[in-house]
Structure formats: structure tokens, C-alpha cells
Amino acid sequence: MYEPKTKQTEASVIEFIENVENIKKREDAYKLLDIFTETTGFPGKMWGPSIIGFGSYHYKYESGHEGDAALVGFSPRKAKISLYFTTDEAIQGDLLKDLGKHTSGKSCVYINKLADIDVDIMKALISQTVTFMQNIYPSR
């Protein structure tokens, strides 16, 4: 049976951030923790060893595969900071145009530092993601 590798843990978010080697990334991680907490209304929780997630949803696919995942989150990785958003592609595309310096994948946005982006646009992406995911996966 499939076992997801990214699950919510009881590890300390603060302890994780304190162990981020790069001091600027650590400072940005604390700012992101405040922004995501304030914007979502959910406390940060560790998902796997390196993702700080906010809120959660339960998914179940037609194949029978199911699990839990964070609604939104971030990870201060060595190379870049990863921001996890999943929202309507058209809305996300419009917002990303105005975000600032970043690269992106399907549901991940990579930034070098918080100062490179427009925090208000990031807050809109966070809010859009929470609404989008809660509409797709209503609470049990």
C-alpha cells in the first residue's frame, strides 16, 4: 500500500527554522511564518522534515489512493525558498505576473528572498489557494 512521504509531524516549526543555516533565509522564514499564519488563520505545522504547512485537506482519488496534505506552505531550502500554492491556473497566472522575481512549477513558486517579491500578491496567492482547495476538498 502506498504511504505518502510528506505527512504532518509533531516536530517544532521554530526548531526547524532555527536550524536554517543561512541567517537571511532564517529571517525570511520567520516573516513567512507570520504572513502565512495571519493570512490563513492556521498555525504552521511541519509536513515531512522540511515543509511548513498551514491547514490541511483530505484527498481521495478514484484509484482509491488517499491521504492528507497542507493547504499551503513554504520551505526555506538551501538554494531557494519554495512557496506551495495550488489555485485556479488563470488566477494564479495573473497573480504570478505581478509577484516579482521568481520561477515556478505546477504548484510551487521559487524565490531567492522575500524582498524580491510583492508580499501583497503573495498573500493573495495564499488566500486564493486556501479557498480553491477548500472548495475542491470540503472539510469532513
N, C-alpha and C positions, 0 to 999 in steps of 0.2 A: 504494500500500500504506500502511496506517495506521502511523504512527510515534508511539509514546507520548511525551508531553512530559515526564513525570516519570520519569527514568531515574537510576540510580545514577551519580554522578560521582566524580572524584578530588579535588574541592575539599575544602579543610580545614574540618572541623566547628568547630574552635577559632577559626579566622579568621572564619568566618561569625558565630559567637556574639560575638566581639569587635566586630563591626560593627553589632550591635544597638544602636540609639541610646539607648533608654530603659534606664537603669542597673538599675532594678528587674527589668525583663524579662530583661536580660542575666544578672543574678544567678540568677533563676529558671531560665533556660536552662541554666546550669551545673549547678544542682541536678537539673533534669530529666535532663540528660545522665548524671549519676551514677546516678540512680534507674533509668532505662531500661536502662543498661548492666548494672547489678547485677542487675536483675530478669530480663532476657532472657538474659544471658550473651553477648550480641553487642555488638561495638563500634558506635558511631554512625557512619553514613556519610551523606554528602549525597545527597539524591534531588532532582534538579532544583536550582534556585537557592535554595530556602528551606525544604526539609523535611529534618529529621534522622531517618533511618530506622534500624531495628535488625533484623538478619536479613533474609531475603528468601525469596520463593517464586516459582515459575514457574507461570503460569496459561495455559490454552489453552481457548478456548470452542468450542462446536460450529460456530460460524461460521468457525473457522479463525484468528480473532484470538488472538494470544498475546503474552506479554511477562513481565516480571519486576516485582515490587513489593516494598516493605518490609513485613515482618510487622506492625510497629507503628512509631509515630513521633510527632514533635511539630514544631511550628513557632512560634517566638516572633514572631508578626506584630504590626504596629503597633497594631491595635485590640484584639486578644485573643490569647491563646496557644491554638493549635489542638493537640489531642491526637487521634491517629488510632488508633482501636480498631475491630475487627470481630470480634464474637463472637456466640454464640448470643443471639438477641434477648431471650429470657426472662431469661437470666443477666445480660446487660448491663443490662436494665431494672431488675432487683433491685439491682444494684450502683450504678447511677446515682442511685437514690433516696437512697442514703446518702453520695454523693460530696461533696456540699456545693454551693456556689453555682456554677452552670454553665448553659449552654444546649447543645443538641445537635442534630445532624443524623443521617443514617443511620449513618455510621461516623466521625463527627467530634464531639468534645466541645470546647466553647469555654470557657475560663476567663479571668478578669482577672489573677489572680495565684495562685501556688501556695498561699499562706496561706489562700485561700478554700475549699480542698478537703481531704478526708481522704486523706493520702498512702497509707495502707494500702489504702484502697479503690481508689485509682489503681493500685497495684501488683497488686491482684487483677485489675483490668481488663487490665493489660498481660499478666499470666500467662495469663489466660483467652484472650486474643486469640492469643497465640503458639501455645497448644495447639490452639485451634479451627482456625487457619489451617494448621498443620502436619498436622492430620487431614484437612482438605479437599485440601490440596496437599502430599502427601508429597515429601520430597527426591528428586531424580532419581537 
